[in-house]
Amino acid sequence: MKATIRERVVGAKLRDAVPPLYRDEVVKGIDPAGFYTLVLCAHNPRDVIHSAPLIQAFRRLGTPAENGVIVVGTVFTEEALAIAAEHGARIVSLHKAKWTDESARQRQL
């Protein structure tokens, strides 16, 4: 599933820019006057975010906003977490579970 990128979201508006379940977590530690790049991934309860959508999102993304990148999704594979870390992005997820791209693919079969 393709990620949605919002290139410049003011910190004070981040809470309104994400699905309700993520609102409290996304505003932790942000500067209300700062600008953030928001990457919205799949957020259905059974979605596991693989590395491929994040690789594509970071390729599409030009210059990130000055206060950083926030990636939002249900749960991320280890490979997806590594991609986000390479780009200095902060992850906001509903679940913390140990998934790999391969184990998530097997789940879908």
N, C-alpha and C positions, 0 to 999 in steps of 0.2 A: 504494500500500500504506500502510495506516494505521500511524503510529508508536506505540510503546508508551512511556508516561511512567511513570517511578518518581520520585515527588516528593521523597523524602528518603532518600538513600542515604549512609551514613557512609563517609567516605573510605577507611577500612580495609577496607570490603566492596566497593568499586568493582570490584576485580579479579575478584571472583566473580560480579558482576552483568552482565558482558558476555560475548559469545562469545569462545572461546579466542584467536582471531587478534588481538583488540584488547587483550588483558590487559596486555601490557607497556607499550603506548602510553598507555592510559587512566590509569595511576597516576603518570605523569610530572608532577611539580610540584603534586601535590595535598597537602592537609593530611589526614593519617590520622584526625584527630579532627573534621574539618569535615564539613558536610552538603552534598550536591550533589543537583541534580535531573538525572536521567539520561533522555535521550530516545533510545530504540533504534529505528533505522530499518532498512530491509531490508539484509540482509547476505549475500545470495547472491553468488557471484562476478560474475555479469553484471548485477546491479542497479545502476542509476543513480538516485540520489535527486533527484527534482524538487523545486521549491519548494512545490508544493501540500501535500504531507504535513507539511512544516515549518510552513507557515502555519496549518494545522489544529491541529497540536500546540501551537503557541504560543497559539492561541485557547483551547484546552482547559486549558492550564496556568494555574493560579492564580498565587500568589506563588511565585517560584522559591526554592529553598533559599539560605541565606545565603552559601554559598561559590560559587554559580554554577550554570550549566547546562552539561552536557556532552552533545553530540549525537554519536551513533555510527552509522556506516553505511559501505557499501562505497566509494562515490565520489559526490560531490555536484556538481550543476550550479552554474554561476556565480550563478544567481538564488537557489538554496538557500543558498549560502555567504553571500550578501548578507543574506538573512533572518536567518540565525544571527548574523551580525555586528551587525545592528540590535538584537538582543536580548542582546548581550554573551555569546553562547554560545561555548564552545570546541568545535571540530570534531575528531573522531577518525575517520580514514578509512583504509582499506587502500591506496587508490590516489589519486594526485594526477593528474588529467587535466582537460583543458579541455572541459567539456560545457556545453551550454545546455539549457534546457527543450525547445527546439525540436529540437535535434540528438538528444537522448535519445529524444524522441517518434518521430522518424524511424527510429531504430534498432529500435524495437519493431514497426514496420510490416512 
